[in-house]
């Protein structure tokens, strides 16, 4: 399980989404103080999407014998990451505010890296599945 490169990519995904969730928790408190309730709700949704993405990545690591299921979970994770990007775009477009804070940029970069890690993990899972299918044909 730990020898496979996709496990490392998924582990990096867990780490980066967890850090993004922690930053979002801190950021959400700032927005609650400012009483921007709509943004607070949207950021809470983004926080939960990050937490779910981390748990999906952890679960994907531990179902290493079922590669097709891993690919499905990677696809779900990719959709969640794109959803997080869409949420940040929605926040800034709806306010017509294009002044990004350091926290927002940091979360966007972490989400981008998480997305790249999940895409690489999916690529290597597909590669493993292809190798297994080829090996079964030889037998």
N, C-alpha and C positions, 0 to 999 in steps of 0.2 A: 504494500500500500504506500509506504513512504518513499520507495525507490522511484516512483514514477514522477515525471516532471510536472504532469497536470496536478498532482497533489500539492506541489509547491506553489503553483499558480493559484490554486484555490485557497491555499493557506494565506498567500499574500492578499487575496481578495477579502478574506475574513479580517485580516489585520487592518486593511485600508478602510473597509466599510465600518469597522468598529471605531476607528479613530474619527471617521466622518460623523458617526452617530454621537460620539462624545462631544465633538465640536458643535453639532446641531443642538444638543441639550443645552449647552452654554448659550448658544445663540438664541434659542427659544426663550430662555429666561429674560434676555435683553428685550426681546420683542414683547414679552408679557408686561414688562415694566413700562414700555412705551404705549401700551394699550392698543396695539394694532391687532385686533382680534382675528381678522381675516388672514393676515400673514401668519399669525401664530398657529392657526389651524392648519394652514398649508404646510408650514414647517414641521408641525407635528406629524402630518402624513408623510412627509419626506423622511423624518426621523424613523418612523415605523417601517418605511420601505427599506431603509438602510439596515435596520435590525433584521428584518425578514431576509434580506439578501445575504447577510452574514450567516444566518441559520441555514439557509438553503445551501450555501457554499460548504458549511460544515457537514451537512447531511450528504452532500454530493461526494465529499471525501470518503465517507464511511460506506457508501454503496459501490465500492470500487469493482465489485464483481459483475455489476449490472451496468455495462457501459451505455446501453441505449437509454436507460433511465438517467444516467449521468448527463447525457446530451440534452434530454428534456429539461432537467433542472438547470443546466447551463443556459438554455434558451429562456427559461423563466427569469433567471438572474439578469440576463441581458435586457429583457423587457423592463425589469425593475430599475436598472441603471438608466435606461433611456427615459423612464418615467421621472426619475429624480432630476435629470437634466431639463425635462419639460416643465417640471414644477418651478425650478429656478428661473427659467425663461418666462413662465407665466407671471411670477412675482414681479419681475422687472418690467415686463411689457405692460402689465395692468397698471402699474404705478407711473409709467413713463419715466422711470428712474434708472439711469444707466450708470450710477455711481456704485460700484461694487466694493463691499468691504473686504478686508483681508480674510475673514472667516468664510465668506461666500466663495471667494476665489479658491481658498484651500479645500473647501468641500467639493467644488467643481473639479479640481485637479485630482483629488482622491477618488472621486467617482469615475473620472476618466480612466485613471490607472486601474481601478477595479474592473471597469468594462474591458479594458485591454487584457487584463489577466484572465478574465472569464473567457474571452474569445480565444486566447492562446490555449487555455485548458480544454476548451471544446475541440480545438484543432488537434491536440495531442490525444484526446479521448477517441476521436474519429480515426486517427492514425493507428492507435492500439486495436480498435475494432477491426480495422482493415487487415492488420497483421494476424489477428486471431482467425478471421475468416479465411485468409490465405493458408494459414497453417492447418486449418480443419480440412481444406480441400486437398492438401497434400496427403493427409492421413487417409 
